[in-house]
Amino acid sequence: MSPRKSDSRERMVRSTVTLLREYGASATSIDRVLAHSGAPRGSVYHHFPRGRTQLIEEAVALAGDFVAGVIEAAAQADDPVEAIDRFFAVWRDRLVDNGFRAGCPVVAVAVETNDDAPQLTHTAGAVFADWQDALTALFRRHRLPEDRSRRLAALVVAAEEGAVIMCRAQQSIAPMEAVAAEIHELLVHALSNRPPTEPPPPGP
C-alpha cells in the first residue's frame, strides 16, 4: 500500500532529518528528500512554500525537540549525574546502532556557511540555546549557582556534539566514553561543593 498523501509533509521532514544526519546540509536537496520520503513532487511547495530552506528549518526544529525530550527524560532521575550519564548513553547507543554513519542534524546545519539562508544558522543556534537552557534548569534544581549551571550546560552540549563528530571520524565509541567519564567526574566534584541547603525559617 502506498503512503497516504496526507502524511507526506511529516515524511518529508523526517527524511530531511535523516539526510542531514548522514550527508550534511549541502547534500540535502529537495530531490534527495523526495526520493527518500517517497512524497509526491507537487507536495513540496504546497507544504513548504519557502522550499528547501523551510524544510531544513523544520527538520532542525524537530531534531532539536527530540533531543530536548531526551534531556527532560534524563532529568527525571533524582541524581543529576545519573541524568547526564543517561544523556551521553543515548548518543552512544545511537552512534553504535547506525554504525557511525549519522551525526547530529543541528551540527550539520550549524557548520555550513548558509550565506543564501542565514536563518538556518539562527535556527541551529536557537536549538543549542534551548538545550543549554534545559540543562541549566536541571543543574539549578540541584542547587548549583546560575552562572555555574549555565557554564556546565554549555560544556555538556559542546562535549557531546564534539564527541559525536570524533566518533564518526574515528569510527569508534571511545571519544564519547572518554567525554562522558570526564563530565561525570566534573559533575560529581561540582555537586559535592554546592552550597548547603538553606535552613528552614524559624518558627513563630
TARA-V829359 format. One line per field, one symbol per residue. phi: phi as a letter, one per 20 degrees, with the letter a starting at -180 (. if undefined). Layout:
phi=???
//
This chain:
phi=.fffffdfffffffffgffffecnffeeeggfffffemffgfegefecgemgffffgffffffffffgffffffffffdfffffgfgffffgfffffdmmedddfffgefefflfebffffffffffffffffffgfffffdmefgfffffffffffffffffgfffffelbeggffffffffgfffgffffdfffffffffff
//
